[in-house]
Amino acid sequence: MQAQLTPSTKHVDFDTIMKYAAVTNDYNPIHVDKEFAAKSPMGGIIAHGTMSVALIWQALKNTLGVQALNRIHLEIRFVQPVRIDDDVTGGGELRAGSEPPAYDVWVRNAKGQDVIKGTATLKPAGASA
């Protein structure tokens, strides 16, 4: 089992956010309306949280293979929002001595700040998450 997940990175710009809104049909104004978002407690546009979570899934797939994904139980919490023009990277480290194997997973912005933190636990073969 690899000690580090192979990282997955994405640059988040307004066009990417709008394309993600179209794919998910999530046009919440905090994501797509600059004037609304500026007046909100967030103080501006924030990216969809699930867009960042996808980076964790990509890192898991790139490291463990697609067949392992249905055996992963993922628990996360959102720490801070992702902003326009953030570069975000998902990855993780194998937790020493964990049984079943578990990764401490994260998504971090270019400043190295966690935007998502969590745990990905790999269930035994034959089990589902």
Secondary structure, 3 states (H helix, E strand, C coil): CCCECCCEEEEECHHHHHHHHHHHCCCCHHHHCHHHHHHCCCCCCECCHHHHHHHHHHHHHHHHCHHHHHHEEEEEEECCCCECCEEEEEEEEECCCCCCCEEEEEEEECCCCEEEEEEEEECCCCCCC
